[in-house]
């Protein structure tokens, strides 16, 4: 791995680790109650009392963006888990069985990918009552095609590998071949896809919350905070900068992490 690739990987690790640490700290401590209002102190500039200032209701912005990391990581983790589960089921069946099964399943994946992802999420969340749970389900469904394609590609490539044929020749069953020989050798590709899907999930959640179809008030969400701050961007720019910079740092961190892992995998390959 050259110097540039190392920098990419370590920058991604640093950003993700820092945000994860902020999330863990927020589970035990925030400077103020996230919904604690102080109308007299509304739109205060950053200072010793409120390090990132206050919002239109006098709530501490630092406390709310810290709490927002919990929402971001919860959405990312759950949606990636849903996408991985659905993608593995579809991709493994399509790649391992092939023939008409592959053709049918991949045409379904193509149909799902034909619609813009954010539009599908909007339709899903609009049909049901907007909430964090519905948002995670919608984003998880959106991530199924990307996992399915990566996993299918891995199965198609590895099922004809010499070590897999040797395992079959020694009497290994289908489950043993998949679990012991195919899955471990495609794990790095899945990890890269998961990292990139994690950042996409956070971005989509922020977009839905910004539109009022994600996390509902008064619960904190970076996207919701951006929506609330747009009317005060000239008067209180810190209100917009805090959630905006955290969204940028999170998405950038996971993208750099995914790129770094991919470069490391390619070098080893």
LODO-292253 format. One record per residue (C-alpha): x, y, z. Coordinates in pm, whole numbers, plus 50000, padded with zeros to 5 digits. Layout:
BEGIN
@east = X, north = Y, up = Z
...
***
This chain:
BEGIN
@east = 50000, north = 50000, up = 50000
@east = 50147, north = 50334, up = 49895
@east = 50157, north = 50646, up = 50110
@east = 49842, north = 50796, up = 49959
@east = 49639, north = 50482, up = 50027
@east = 49767, north = 50464, up = 50383
@east = 49663, north = 50824, up = 50442
@east = 49316, north = 50749, up = 50302
@east = 49273, north = 50448, up = 50528
@east = 49400, north = 50612, up = 50845
@east = 49202, north = 50931, up = 50785
@east = 48888, north = 50721, up = 50746
@east = 48968, north = 50521, up = 51059
@east = 49036, north = 50842, up = 51255
@east = 48711, north = 51011, up = 51152
@east = 48497, north = 50704, up = 51215
@east = 48667, north = 50628, up = 51548
@east = 48623, north = 50990, up = 51663
@east = 48252, north = 50988, up = 51579
@east = 48207, north = 50649, up = 51741
@east = 48376, north = 50781, up = 52055
@east = 48144, north = 51084, up = 52052
@east = 47847, north = 50852, up = 52025
@east = 47967, north = 50636, up = 52315
@east = 48025, north = 50945, up = 52531
@east = 47673, north = 51069, up = 52450
@east = 47529, north = 50746, up = 52592
@east = 47665, north = 50839, up = 52934
@east = 47695, north = 51217, up = 52929
@east = 47567, north = 51527, up = 52749
@east = 47623, north = 51879, up = 52885
@east = 47249, north = 51962, up = 52894
@east = 46922, north = 51781, up = 52841
@east = 46869, north = 51748, up = 52466
@east = 46517, north = 51893, up = 52494
@east = 46591, north = 52136, up = 52777
@east = 46465, north = 52478, up = 52660
@east = 46577, north = 52825, up = 52763
@east = 46387, north = 53082, up = 52560
@east = 46579, north = 53368, up = 52720
@east = 46904, north = 53216, up = 52589
@east = 46789, north = 53132, up = 52236
@east = 47037, north = 53159, up = 51946
@east = 47334, north = 53226, up = 52172
@east = 47670, north = 53226, up = 51997
@east = 47926, north = 52959, up = 52093
@east = 48088, north = 53038, up = 52427
@east = 48206, north = 52886, up = 52756
@east = 47851, north = 52799, up = 52864
@east = 47737, north = 52652, up = 52532
@east = 48038, north = 52543, up = 52326
@east = 47841, north = 52523, up = 52000
@east = 47576, north = 52781, up = 52088
@east = 47201, north = 52732, up = 52126
@east = 46911, north = 52685, up = 51884
@east = 46583, north = 52873, up = 51838
@east = 46445, north = 52727, up = 52161
@east = 46758, north = 52782, up = 52365
@east = 46855, north = 52414, up = 52353
@east = 47225, north = 52330, up = 52368
@east = 47344, north = 52244, up = 52017
@east = 47641, north = 52037, up = 52136
@east = 47412, north = 51812, up = 52341
@east = 47177, north = 51767, up = 52046
@east = 47446, north = 51688, up = 51789
@east = 47600, north = 51441, up = 52037
@east = 47263, north = 51272, up = 52075
@east = 47226, north = 51282, up = 51697
@east = 47527, north = 51052, up = 51661
@east = 47318, north = 50779, up = 51825
@east = 47051, north = 50824, up = 51559
@east = 47308, north = 50824, up = 51279
@east = 47487, north = 50509, up = 51393
@east = 47158, north = 50331, up = 51472
@east = 47024, north = 50404, up = 51124
@east = 47351, north = 50300, up = 50961
@east = 47386, north = 49976, up = 51159
@east = 47025, north = 49859, up = 51125
@east = 46989, north = 49951, up = 50758
@east = 47319, north = 49781, up = 50670
@east = 47210, north = 49471, up = 50863
@east = 46880, north = 49462, up = 50671
@east = 47055, north = 49521, up = 50339
@east = 47317, north = 49256, up = 50412
@east = 47058, north = 48996, up = 50516
@east = 46839, north = 49056, up = 50210
@east = 47136, north = 49093, up = 49977
@east = 47301, north = 48775, up = 50101
@east = 46981, north = 48574, up = 50054
@east = 46928, north = 48702, up = 49699
@east = 47293, north = 48716, up = 49594
@east = 47389, north = 48374, up = 49729
@east = 47091, north = 48199, up = 49569
@east = 47148, north = 48377, up = 49236
@east = 47523, north = 48319, up = 49231
@east = 47534, north = 47963, up = 49364
@east = 47232, north = 47815, up = 49183
@east = 47266, north = 48017, up = 48862
@east = 47048, north = 47947, up = 48554
@east = 46682, north = 48059, up = 48584
@east = 46714, north = 48138, up = 48955
@east = 46992, north = 48385, up = 48881
@east = 46797, north = 48539, up = 48593
@east = 46476, north = 48582, up = 48794
@east = 46636, north = 48722, up = 49108
@east = 46864, north = 48964, up = 48927
@east = 46576, north = 49100, up = 48717
@east = 46397, north = 49175, up = 49045
@east = 46710, north = 49352, up = 49169
@east = 46732, north = 49549, up = 48844
@east = 46369, north = 49655, up = 48882
@east = 46438, north = 49779, up = 49234
@east = 46747, north = 49967, up = 49117
@east = 46555, north = 50130, up = 48830
@east = 46379, north = 50363, up = 49074
@east = 46573, north = 50648, up = 49237
@east = 46663, north = 50540, up = 49590
@east = 46548, north = 50856, up = 49764
@east = 46213, north = 50836, up = 49579
@east = 46153, north = 50480, up = 49702
@east = 46240, north = 50588, up = 50055
@east = 46001, north = 50882, up = 50031
@east = 45719, north = 50658, up = 49907
@east = 45778, north = 50398, up = 50179
@east = 45800, north = 50649, up = 50462
@east = 45501, north = 50846, up = 50330
@east = 45279, north = 50536, up = 50324
@east = 45354, north = 50454, up = 50685
@east = 45379, north = 50689, up = 50982
@east = 45715, north = 50872, up = 50968
@east = 45945, north = 50749, up = 51243
@east = 46302, north = 50637, up = 51303
@east = 46198, north = 50271, up = 51271
@east = 46028, north = 50324, up = 50934
@east = 46329, north = 50521, up = 50813
@east = 46567, north = 50237, up = 50901
@east = 46347, north = 49980, up = 50723
@east = 46320, north = 50196, up = 50410
@east = 46695, north = 50262, up = 50389
@east = 46768, north = 49894, up = 50457
@east = 46552, north = 49791, up = 50161
@east = 46735, north = 50044, up = 49943
@east = 47071, north = 49887, up = 50025
@east = 46966, north = 49531, up = 49934
@east = 47053, north = 49558, up = 49559
@east = 47412, north = 49674, up = 49618
@east = 47479, north = 49386, up = 49858
@east = 47303, north = 49137, up = 49630
@east = 47518, north = 49229, up = 49330
@east = 47846, north = 49212, up = 49524
@east = 47758, north = 48881, up = 49688
@east = 47632, north = 48729, up = 49361
@east = 47955, north = 48831, up = 49190
@east = 48158, north = 48669, up = 49467
@east = 47964, north = 48344, up = 49447
@east = 47991, north = 48328, up = 49067
@east = 48367, north = 48376, up = 49086
@east = 48443, north = 48151, up = 49382
@east = 48212, north = 47856, up = 49321
@east = 48431, north = 47751, up = 49027
@east = 48760, north = 47805, up = 49212
@east = 48993, north = 47506, up = 49242
@east = 48983, north = 47495, up = 49623
@east = 48601, north = 47488, up = 49614
@east = 48604, north = 47203, up = 49362
@east = 48854, north = 47021, up = 49582
@east = 48626, north = 47063, up = 49885
@east = 48334, north = 46921, up = 49689
@east = 48554, north = 46632, up = 49574
@east = 48630, north = 46554, up = 49939
@east = 48259, north = 46524, up = 50011
@east = 48178, north = 46871, up = 50148
@east = 47811, north = 46962, up = 50126
@east = 47665, north = 47284, up = 49993
@east = 47637, north = 47448, up = 50336
@east = 47996, north = 47360, up = 50422
@east = 48127, north = 47491, up = 50091
@east = 47941, north = 47819, up = 50132
@east = 48022, north = 47880, up = 50500
@east = 48381, north = 47753, up = 50509
@east = 48514, north = 47836, up = 50164
@east = 48309, north = 48094, up = 49973
@east = 48195, north = 48342, up = 50238
@east = 48536, north = 48392, up = 50407
@east = 48699, north = 48468, up = 50071
@east = 48446, north = 48738, up = 49979
@east = 48430, north = 48898, up = 50323
@east = 48652, north = 49196, up = 50234
@east = 48424, north = 49292, up = 49942
@east = 48121, north = 49277, up = 50170
@east = 48295, north = 49493, up = 50432
@east = 48374, north = 49759, up = 50171
@east = 48012, north = 49757, up = 50052
@east = 47889, north = 49778, up = 50413
@east = 48112, north = 50078, up = 50482
@east = 47988, north = 50266, up = 50176
@east = 47627, north = 50168, up = 50247
@east = 47665, north = 50296, up = 50604
@east = 47756, north = 50643, up = 50481
@east = 47473, north = 50638, up = 50226
@east = 47225, north = 50538, up = 50499
@east = 47329, north = 50833, up = 50715
@east = 47296, north = 51072, up = 50420
@east = 46951, north = 50940, up = 50324
@east = 46831, north = 50958, up = 50685
@east = 46947, north = 51320, up = 50706
@east = 46763, north = 51398, up = 50382
@east = 46441, north = 51233, up = 50501
@east = 46460, north = 51405, up = 50840
@east = 46525, north = 51736, up = 50667
@east = 46203, north = 51684, up = 50470
@east = 46014, north = 51595, up = 50788
@east = 45975, north = 51226, up = 50697
@east = 46244, north = 51080, up = 50923
@east = 46310, north = 51138, up = 51291
@east = 46025, north = 51340, up = 51439
@east = 46066, north = 51633, up = 51680
@east = 46164, north = 51686, up = 51952
@east = 46413, north = 51397, up = 51906
@east = 46745, north = 51525, up = 51767
@east = 46858, north = 51438, up = 51416
@east = 47125, north = 51614, up = 51212
@east = 46892, north = 51642, up = 50913
@east = 46612, north = 51779, up = 51127
@east = 46849, north = 52032, up = 51283
@east = 46945, north = 52152, up = 50934
@east = 46578, north = 52202, up = 50853
@east = 46521, north = 52400, up = 51173
@east = 46834, north = 52613, up = 51123
@east = 46774, north = 52728, up = 50766
@east = 46559, north = 53021, up = 50880
@east = 46840, north = 53144, up = 51104
@east = 47142, north = 53083, up = 50882
@east = 47222, north = 53454, up = 50855
@east = 47158, north = 53532, up = 51221
@east = 47303, north = 53215, up = 51377
@east = 47529, north = 53032, up = 51128
@east = 47665, north = 52804, up = 51403
@east = 47321, north = 52644, up = 51421
@east = 47367, north = 52517, up = 51063
@east = 47740, north = 52449, up = 51073
@east = 47734, north = 52200, up = 51363
@east = 47503, north = 51934, up = 51213
@east = 47625, north = 52004, up = 50860
@east = 47988, north = 51945, up = 50948
@east = 47905, north = 51625, up = 51138
@east = 47710, north = 51486, up = 50843
@east = 48002, north = 51571, up = 50614
@east = 48260, north = 51420, up = 50849
@east = 48061, north = 51098, up = 50896
@east = 47995, north = 51040, up = 50526
@east = 48355, north = 51129, up = 50438
@east = 48492, north = 50904, up = 50712
@east = 48302, north = 50594, up = 50603
@east = 48376, north = 50657, up = 50235
@east = 48749, north = 50694, up = 50306
@east = 48739, north = 50384, up = 50525
@east = 48572, north = 50185, up = 50248
@east = 48821, north = 50311, up = 49989
@east = 49114, north = 50230, up = 50217
@east = 48992, north = 49876, up = 50283
@east = 48937, north = 49823, up = 49911
@east = 49290, north = 49940, up = 49830
@east = 49431, north = 49713, up = 50098
@east = 49233, north = 49419, up = 49962
@east = 49348, north = 49487, up = 49605
@east = 49710, north = 49501, up = 49718
@east = 49682, north = 49168, up = 49896
@east = 49506, north = 49018, up = 49597
***
